Amino acid sequence: MKKICRHKNLKRLPETRFEVCNDCGVWKGDREDPHAYIKEYYSSPALQIFKQKIIRRSWYFDIHKTVLDSLGVPFLNYERYLEIGCSVGRLLWTLHRTYGKECVGVESSDWAVTWMKETLGFSKDFNIYRTNFEFIDKKILGKFDFIYACHVMEHFENPMKALEECYEMLNDNGWLYFVVPDKEHQSALHTHNWAFDKESLRTWFTQLGLKDVKIGLTKPYNGAIGTEEFAGYYLHVVGRKTDGKEENK
């Protein structure tokens, strides 16, 4: 496994809070924690609907499965799944309860984990670790066939190291799937620690040694309000860890 770019050649972008890496193209921001998920967030109308109606629990899952289907990724063909930054567990809930998959979640928000346990009974079904993925001992989590994170990597202090650790946690032929907002969305709406485009994500996943790297796009919108669209796109990037046999053919 090769290491991801460590951005030794950063240049300040004029009139922004970002620097750009001249080697891989990623933007590095200057915010430590741009989101504060508090009680009010978990009392929002959207999550109350999710709490009350089964159909809303699968809606979030359906979005990602549609994207993965379009990219040719067999999302449901595996046994053990890890979600990093699982929030209130909408994807995990459907994977486990509907499809019987073995699931593990890591979530740093106390409110989110409490909400999951009280609403979905996750503590009875599988492990949710209330911690920051960057700080947990990865040996505790084990190995997985599918690792994914939705709108998490832009928050990390060191996403390069996190992705390298994810690679090591993948079983042979397992998939790594990350969803992040693109640079246009970041610039128009808010600043995270990092901002990506298709080229920087493809560079990082290729540097990891992943194969079949593909990137899909979805348009950001606020589902709690309706279908109001925002600037830019969400980037869905996937790559597969091979067992080494393909390269030796």
Secondary structure as GFF3:
##gff-version 3
##sequence-region A 1 249
A	DSSP	beta_strand	10	12	.	.	.	ID=ss1
A	DSSP	beta_strand	19	21	.	.	.	ID=ss2
A	DSSP	beta_strand	27	28	.	.	.	ID=ss3
A	DSSP	alpha_helix	39	42	.	.	.	ID=ss4
A	DSSP	alpha_helix	45	52	.	.	.	ID=ss5
A	DSSP	alpha_helix	54	70	.	.	.	ID=ss6
A	DSSP	beta_strand	80	84	.	.	.	ID=ss7
A	DSSP	alpha_helix	90	97	.	.	.	ID=ss8
A	DSSP	beta_strand	102	107	.	.	.	ID=ss9
A	DSSP	alpha_helix	110	120	.	.	.	ID=ss10
A	DSSP	alpha_helix	122	125	.	.	.	ID=ss11
A	DSSP	beta_strand	127	130	.	.	.	ID=ss12
A	DSSP	alpha_helix	138	141	.	.	.	ID=ss13
A	DSSP	beta_strand	144	150	.	.	.	ID=ss14
A	DSSP	three_ten_helix	153	155	.	.	.	ID=ss15
A	DSSP	alpha_helix	159	169	.	.	.	ID=ss16
A	DSSP	beta_strand	170	181	.	.	.	ID=ss17
A	DSSP	alpha_helix	183	189	.	.	.	ID=ss18
A	DSSP	beta_strand	194	195	.	.	.	ID=ss19
A	DSSP	alpha_helix	198	208	.	.	.	ID=ss20
A	DSSP	beta_strand	211	218	.	.	.	ID=ss21
A	DSSP	beta_strand	234	240	.	.	.	ID=ss22
###
